[in-house]
């Protein structure tokens, strides 16, 4: 025996960036490399970090294989540590270099625990039952694969089942769907969680029922964004509404949602719902005046294709599209996570609709940064979401349809803002 263990430190250069940013592909490649090398796998944990990078480790009976990738640099760093003579780490090296399409590499092998530096002491083995010593009973393989959404100061990790159900790069963004253990199937756009099967109802119920139950007779609705179909699904529960336009810039979002989020996207099969693949900015700019009773701006965060949906020019166009008694409701970011955007957007709404006609309200969505999320109710006339609340109609709808978050009491209490939010608005 030359040493207790062999430790190969590997650097792969000019790898395929798509491959080394795909957590499922990396996990499967690392597991196969371990098997080809003759290792006995115990468990594995892999994390994808938004927007770039994967970290993972496989614990083997003979030690471990570990990896971290930098897709933006086409670089992967790998540790292959094995004990004993039965596992060949160089077999894993050759396989991974090919799998990651690395143009070149550097590596060094270290001998860990060289015998002439060691002094073995007698160790008494514990008594075990015969069946417990059987390798088949001792070794179980468990997978643990994680998606992590993060920025410089905050992160959220969700464990998922490994395979990426849907992944396409559209003209505008990267669209993915994964199946998580805690929140079910999850729609991710450019590394940001948009909606999950487990908590989507909070967002979709609060962005729709609040304005509808504050309007006297809403019939024609515009949704800017909303490609998952959840907002339209909630609007269809109101009998007075007979026309819903969903203006989504990215057809891939609708495609993915229809295929993997049927309970959220089922509204697209209703004849009242009209999906329009177009930039929402241009749509409202060209929209005739006094067209809609309610406009819902169901946008992503102010980056990428949604960046223009957070400008004063856009909201001025929305104002013109509304009828004289029209209402606009938007998602307006988290007052805790994105304070500056929250404050600026409230000021923008007040300049267009008037200070007394803008009313922010809150809901709690576990998979959004900080959990606290805001919406903004903006009316062309003096329509107040509490003073003009049609409570009896809301109670009647709840008897007919099961809602999971919205209630008449929630409708009112959502507008009661914590002290720190009131302070943000006053400043």
C-alpha positions as CSV (number, residue, x, y, z in Angstrom):
1,X,0.0,0.0,0.0
2,X,1.6,3.3,-1.2
3,X,-0.9,5.5,0.7
4,X,-4.3,5.5,2.5
5,X,-5.9,7.6,-0.2
6,X,-5.5,9.1,-3.7
7,X,-6.5,12.7,-4.1
8,X,-6.7,14.1,-7.7
9,X,-7.3,17.8,-8.0
10,X,-8.7,18.6,-11.4
11,X,-9.3,21.8,-13.3
12,X,-11.3,21.7,-16.6
13,X,-11.0,24.6,-19.0
14,X,-13.2,25.8,-21.9
15,X,-16.1,23.5,-20.9
16,X,-19.5,23.7,-22.6
17,X,-21.1,26.4,-20.4
18,X,-24.6,25.0,-20.9
19,X,-23.5,21.6,-19.6
20,X,-21.7,22.9,-16.5
21,X,-24.7,25.1,-15.6
22,X,-27.1,22.2,-15.7
23,X,-27.4,20.7,-12.2
24,X,-29.2,17.6,-13.4
25,X,-26.6,16.9,-16.1
26,X,-23.7,17.4,-13.7
27,X,-25.3,15.2,-11.0
28,X,-25.8,12.3,-13.5
29,X,-22.3,12.7,-15.0
30,X,-20.7,12.7,-11.6
31,X,-22.7,9.7,-10.4
32,X,-21.8,7.7,-13.6
33,X,-18.1,8.7,-13.2
34,X,-18.1,7.4,-9.7
35,X,-19.7,4.1,-10.8
36,X,-17.3,3.7,-13.7
37,X,-14.4,4.3,-11.3
38,X,-15.7,1.4,-9.1
39,X,-16.9,3.5,-6.2
40,X,-19.8,2.6,-3.9
41,X,-22.2,5.6,-3.8
42,X,-23.8,6.5,-0.4
43,X,-25.5,9.8,-1.1
44,X,-25.2,13.0,-3.2
45,X,-26.1,16.6,-2.9
46,X,-26.0,19.1,-5.7
47,X,-27.0,22.8,-5.7
48,X,-27.6,25.1,-8.7
49,X,-27.0,28.8,-7.9
50,X,-28.9,31.4,-9.9
51,X,-27.9,32.6,-12.4
52,X,-24.6,30.6,-12.8
53,X,-22.8,27.8,-11.1
54,X,-23.2,24.4,-9.6
55,X,-21.7,22.9,-6.5
56,X,-22.0,19.2,-5.6
57,X,-20.6,16.3,-3.6
58,X,-21.0,12.6,-3.8
59,X,-20.2,10.7,-0.7
60,X,-18.8,7.3,-1.6
61,X,-17.8,4.5,0.8
62,X,-14.3,5.1,-0.3
63,X,-14.4,8.9,0.3
64,X,-15.9,11.6,-2.0
65,X,-16.1,13.3,-5.4
66,X,-16.8,17.0,-5.4
67,X,-17.3,19.7,-8.0
68,X,-17.9,23.5,-8.4
69,X,-18.5,25.1,-11.8
70,X,-18.2,28.7,-13.2
71,X,-20.2,28.5,-16.4
72,X,-19.4,32.2,-17.2
73,X,-15.7,31.2,-17.3
74,X,-16.3,27.8,-18.9
75,X,-14.4,26.4,-15.9
76,X,-15.0,23.4,-13.5
77,X,-12.9,22.5,-10.4
78,X,-13.2,18.9,-9.2
79,X,-11.9,16.8,-6.3
80,X,-11.6,13.1,-6.7
81,X,-10.6,11.5,-3.4
82,X,-10.6,7.7,-3.0
83,X,-9.3,5.4,-0.3
84,X,-7.9,1.9,-0.9
85,X,-6.9,0.2,-4.2
86,X,-10.3,-0.7,-5.6
87,X,-11.4,2.7,-7.0
88,X,-9.6,4.3,-10.0
89,X,-10.1,8.1,-9.9
90,X,-8.4,8.5,-13.3
91,X,-11.3,6.6,-14.9
92,X,-13.6,9.3,-13.5
93,X,-11.3,12.0,-14.7
94,X,-11.3,10.7,-18.3
95,X,-15.1,10.4,-18.4
96,X,-15.8,13.8,-16.9
97,X,-13.4,15.6,-19.3
98,X,-15.4,14.1,-22.2
99,X,-18.8,14.8,-20.7
100,X,-18.1,18.4,-19.9
101,X,-16.5,18.9,-23.4
102,X,-13.4,20.4,-21.8
103,X,-10.8,21.5,-24.3
104,X,-7.9,21.1,-21.9
105,X,-7.3,20.4,-18.3
106,X,-4.7,20.4,-15.5
107,X,-4.5,17.9,-12.7
108,X,-2.3,16.7,-9.9
109,X,-2.4,13.5,-7.8
110,X,-1.6,13.7,-4.1
111,X,-0.9,10.7,-1.9
112,X,-2.9,11.0,1.3
113,X,-1.7,9.2,4.4
114,X,1.7,7.8,3.3
115,X,2.6,4.7,5.4
116,X,6.1,5.8,6.5
117,X,4.5,8.9,8.3
118,X,1.8,6.8,10.0
119,X,1.7,4.7,13.2
120,X,-1.2,2.3,13.3
121,X,-2.7,1.6,16.6
122,X,-4.9,-1.4,17.5
123,X,-8.6,-0.6,17.2
124,X,-11.3,-2.9,18.6
125,X,-14.1,-3.6,16.1
126,X,-17.6,-3.3,17.5
127,X,-19.8,-6.4,17.6
128,X,-22.5,-6.3,14.9
129,X,-25.1,-8.7,13.8
130,X,-24.3,-10.7,10.7
131,X,-27.0,-9.0,8.6
132,X,-25.8,-5.5,9.5
133,X,-22.3,-6.3,8.1
134,X,-23.7,-7.1,4.8
135,X,-22.7,-4.4,2.3
136,X,-26.1,-4.4,0.6
137,X,-27.8,-3.5,4.0
138,X,-25.2,-0.9,5.0
139,X,-25.1,1.2,1.9
140,X,-28.1,3.2,0.6
141,X,-27.9,5.8,-2.1
142,X,-29.8,9.1,-1.6
143,X,-30.0,12.0,-4.0
144,X,-30.2,15.6,-2.9
145,X,-30.4,18.2,-5.7
146,X,-31.1,21.9,-5.0
147,X,-32.0,25.0,-6.9
148,X,-30.9,28.3,-5.3
149,X,-32.2,31.7,-6.3
150,X,-29.8,34.3,-4.9
151,X,-28.6,37.9,-5.1
152,X,-25.8,39.6,-3.2
153,X,-27.7,39.6,0.1
154,X,-30.4,36.9,0.1
155,X,-31.0,33.4,-1.2
156,X,-33.7,30.8,-1.3
157,X,-33.0,27.1,-1.9
158,X,-35.5,24.5,-3.0
159,X,-34.8,20.8,-3.1
160,X,-36.0,19.2,-6.3
161,X,-36.3,15.8,-7.9
162,X,-33.4,16.1,-10.2
163,X,-34.6,16.2,-13.7
164,X,-35.4,19.6,-15.3
165,X,-38.9,19.1,-16.7
166,X,-38.7,22.0,-19.2
167,X,-35.8,24.2,-20.3
168,X,-35.7,26.6,-23.3
169,X,-33.8,29.8,-24.0
170,X,-36.2,32.1,-25.7
171,X,-35.5,35.4,-27.4
172,X,-36.1,37.1,-24.1
173,X,-35.2,34.8,-21.2
174,X,-34.4,31.3,-20.0
175,X,-37.5,29.4,-19.1
176,X,-37.3,26.4,-16.8
177,X,-39.7,24.2,-14.8
178,X,-38.5,21.9,-12.0
179,X,-40.4,19.6,-9.6
180,X,-39.6,20.6,-6.0
181,X,-40.4,18.5,-3.0
182,X,-41.8,21.4,-0.9
183,X,-43.6,23.5,-3.5
184,X,-44.4,21.2,-6.4
185,X,-43.7,22.2,-10.0
186,X,-42.0,25.6,-10.2
187,X,-41.7,28.0,-13.1
188,X,-38.3,29.8,-13.2
189,X,-37.4,32.7,-15.5
190,X,-33.8,33.7,-15.8
191,X,-33.0,32.0,-12.5
192,X,-35.9,33.7,-10.6
193,X,-38.9,31.8,-9.1
194,X,-42.1,33.1,-10.8
195,X,-44.7,30.7,-9.5
196,X,-45.1,27.3,-7.8
197,X,-47.9,24.9,-7.5
198,X,-48.0,25.1,-3.7
199,X,-48.3,28.9,-3.2
200,X,-49.3,30.4,-6.5
201,X,-52.8,31.0,-5.3
202,X,-51.7,33.8,-3.0
203,X,-50.4,35.9,-5.8
204,X,-53.1,35.1,-8.3
205,X,-56.1,35.5,-5.9
206,X,-54.8,38.8,-4.5
207,X,-53.9,40.5,-7.8
208,X,-57.4,39.7,-9.3
209,X,-60.2,39.6,-6.7
210,X,-59.2,42.8,-5.0
211,X,-59.8,45.0,-8.0
212,X,-62.8,43.0,-9.3
213,X,-64.7,43.3,-6.0
214,X,-64.0,47.0,-5.9
215,X,-65.4,47.7,-9.4
216,X,-69.1,48.1,-10.0
217,X,-69.4,46.0,-13.2
218,X,-66.1,44.8,-14.7
219,X,-66.5,43.1,-18.1
220,X,-63.4,43.6,-20.1
221,X,-60.0,42.9,-18.5
222,X,-56.4,43.3,-19.7
223,X,-53.5,41.3,-18.2
224,X,-50.1,42.5,-19.1
225,X,-47.8,39.5,-18.6
226,X,-49.5,36.6,-16.8
227,X,-48.2,33.9,-19.2
228,X,-48.7,31.2,-16.6
229,X,-52.5,31.7,-16.8
230,X,-53.1,31.9,-13.1
231,X,-54.6,35.5,-13.1
232,X,-56.9,34.7,-15.9
233,X,-58.0,31.5,-14.1
234,X,-59.1,33.6,-11.1
235,X,-60.9,36.2,-13.2
236,X,-63.0,33.5,-14.9
237,X,-64.7,32.9,-11.5
238,X,-66.5,36.2,-12.0
239,X,-69.7,36.0,-14.1
240,X,-69.7,39.6,-15.1
241,X,-66.3,39.3,-16.9
242,X,-66.8,38.3,-20.5
243,X,-63.5,39.2,-22.2
244,X,-59.9,38.8,-20.9
245,X,-56.8,39.7,-23.0
246,X,-53.5,38.2,-21.8
247,X,-50.7,40.0,-23.5
248,X,-47.5,38.0,-22.9
249,X,-44.2,38.9,-24.6
250,X,-42.8,35.3,-24.5
251,X,-44.8,32.4,-26.1
252,X,-42.4,30.0,-24.4
253,X,-43.8,30.9,-21.0
254,X,-47.3,29.9,-22.1
255,X,-46.0,26.8,-23.8
256,X,-44.2,25.6,-20.6
257,X,-47.1,26.4,-18.4
258,X,-49.7,24.6,-20.6
259,X,-47.5,21.5,-20.6
260,X,-46.4,21.3,-17.0
261,X,-48.7,23.6,-14.9
262,X,-52.2,22.6,-16.2
263,X,-54.0,23.6,-13.1
264,X,-52.6,27.2,-13.3
265,X,-52.8,27.5,-17.1
266,X,-56.2,25.9,-17.8
267,X,-57.7,29.3,-18.4
268,X,-56.2,29.4,-21.9
269,X,-58.7,26.9,-23.1
270,X,-61.6,29.2,-22.2
271,X,-63.1,31.1,-25.1
272,X,-63.3,34.3,-23.0
273,X,-59.5,34.3,-22.7
274,X,-57.4,35.7,-25.6
275,X,-53.7,35.1,-25.5
276,X,-51.8,37.8,-27.4
277,X,-48.1,37.3,-28.0
278,X,-46.8,40.8,-28.0
279,X,-44.7,43.3,-26.1
280,X,-47.0,44.8,-23.4
281,X,-45.3,48.2,-23.8
282,X,-46.3,48.4,-27.5
283,X,-49.8,46.9,-26.8
284,X,-50.8,49.6,-24.3
285,X,-49.2,52.3,-26.4
286,X,-51.4,51.4,-29.4
287,X,-54.4,50.5,-27.3
288,X,-57.5,52.7,-27.9
289,X,-58.5,54.9,-25.0
290,X,-61.2,53.7,-22.6
291,X,-60.8,50.1,-23.6
292,X,-60.7,48.2,-20.3
293,X,-62.5,48.1,-17.0
294,X,-59.5,46.7,-15.2
295,X,-55.8,46.3,-16.2
296,X,-53.6,43.9,-14.2
297,X,-49.9,44.3,-14.7
298,X,-48.6,40.8,-13.8
299,X,-45.0,41.4,-14.6
300,X,-41.7,39.9,-13.4
301,X,-39.2,41.9,-11.4
302,X,-37.8,45.1,-13.2
303,X,-35.1,43.3,-15.2
304,X,-34.9,41.7,-18.6
305,X,-38.1,41.8,-20.7
306,X,-40.1,43.3,-17.8
307,X,-37.8,46.3,-17.2
308,X,-39.9,48.6,-19.4
309,X,-43.0,47.8,-17.3
310,X,-41.7,49.9,-14.5
311,X,-41.5,53.2,-16.3
312,X,-43.8,56.3,-16.0
313,X,-44.4,56.3,-19.8
314,X,-45.8,52.7,-19.6
315,X,-48.2,53.6,-16.7
316,X,-49.4,56.7,-18.5
317,X,-50.3,54.5,-21.5
318,X,-52.1,52.1,-19.1
319,X,-54.1,55.1,-17.7
320,X,-55.3,56.0,-21.1
321,X,-56.4,52.5,-21.9
322,X,-58.6,52.4,-18.8
323,X,-62.3,53.4,-18.9
324,X,-63.3,56.4,-16.8
325,X,-64.0,54.2,-13.8
326,X,-61.1,51.9,-14.5
327,X,-58.8,50.3,-12.0
328,X,-55.2,49.2,-12.5
329,X,-53.5,46.7,-10.1
330,X,-49.8,45.8,-10.3
331,X,-47.4,43.7,-8.5
332,X,-45.1,46.4,-6.9
333,X,-42.2,44.5,-5.4
334,X,-41.3,43.7,-1.8
335,X,-41.1,46.7,0.5
336,X,-38.5,44.8,2.5
337,X,-36.4,43.2,-0.3
338,X,-36.6,46.0,-2.9
339,X,-37.3,49.2,-0.9
340,X,-36.1,51.7,-3.5
341,X,-38.2,50.3,-6.4
342,X,-41.2,50.0,-4.1
343,X,-40.9,53.7,-3.1
344,X,-40.2,55.0,-6.6
345,X,-43.1,53.0,-8.2
346,X,-45.5,54.3,-5.6
347,X,-44.5,57.9,-6.3
348,X,-44.9,57.2,-10.0
349,X,-48.4,55.8,-9.5
350,X,-49.4,58.9,-7.4
351,X,-48.2,61.3,-10.1
352,X,-50.4,59.6,-12.7
353,X,-53.5,58.5,-10.7
354,X,-53.4,61.1,-7.9
355,X,-52.2,60.5,-4.4
356,X,-55.6,59.7,-2.9
357,X,-56.3,57.1,-5.6
358,X,-53.2,54.8,-5.0
359,X,-53.5,52.2,-2.3
360,X,-50.7,49.6,-1.8
361,X,-51.6,46.3,-0.1
362,X,-49.7,43.2,1.0
363,X,-49.8,39.5,0.8
364,X,-47.4,36.8,2.0
365,X,-45.8,34.5,-0.6
366,X,-43.2,32.1,0.9
367,X,-41.2,31.6,-2.3
368,X,-40.7,35.3,-3.1
369,X,-37.8,37.3,-1.5
370,X,-38.6,38.1,2.1
371,X,-42.1,36.5,1.9
372,X,-43.8,39.9,2.0
373,X,-45.0,41.1,-1.4
374,X,-46.9,44.2,-2.4
375,X,-49.6,45.0,-4.9
376,X,-50.9,48.5,-5.8
377,X,-54.5,49.4,-6.4
378,X,-54.8,52.5,-8.6
379,X,-58.1,54.0,-9.7
380,X,-59.0,56.7,-12.3
381,X,-61.9,57.9,-10.2
382,X,-62.3,58.2,-6.4
383,X,-62.8,54.4,-6.0
384,X,-61.6,53.1,-2.7
385,X,-60.8,49.4,-2.3
386,X,-62.4,49.3,1.1
387,X,-65.1,51.9,0.9
388,X,-66.3,50.5,-2.4
389,X,-65.8,46.9,-1.5
390,X,-68.6,44.6,-2.6
391,X,-68.6,42.3,0.4
392,X,-71.7,40.4,-0.4
393,X,-70.5,39.5,-3.9
394,X,-67.2,38.3,-2.4
395,X,-69.0,36.1,0.1
396,X,-71.2,34.7,-2.7
397,X,-68.2,33.8,-4.8
398,X,-66.5,32.1,-1.9
399,X,-69.6,29.8,-1.5
400,X,-69.3,28.8,-5.2
401,X,-65.5,28.6,-5.6
402,X,-62.9,27.4,-3.1
403,X,-60.2,30.1,-2.6
404,X,-57.1,29.4,-0.5
405,X,-56.0,32.9,0.5
406,X,-58.5,35.6,-0.4
407,X,-61.4,36.3,1.9
408,X,-63.5,39.5,2.6
409,X,-61.5,39.9,5.8
410,X,-58.2,39.5,4.0
411,X,-59.4,42.0,1.4
412,X,-59.7,44.7,4.1
413,X,-56.7,43.8,6.2
414,X,-54.3,43.6,3.3
415,X,-54.4,47.4,3.1
416,X,-53.4,47.8,6.8
417,X,-49.6,48.4,6.3
418,X,-46.9,47.8,8.9
419,X,-45.2,50.8,10.4
420,X,-42.0,50.5,8.4
421,X,-44.0,50.4,5.1
422,X,-45.9,53.5,6.1
423,X,-42.6,55.2,6.9
424,X,-41.2,54.2,3.5
425,X,-44.3,55.8,1.8
426,X,-44.2,58.9,3.9
427,X,-40.5,59.5,3.0
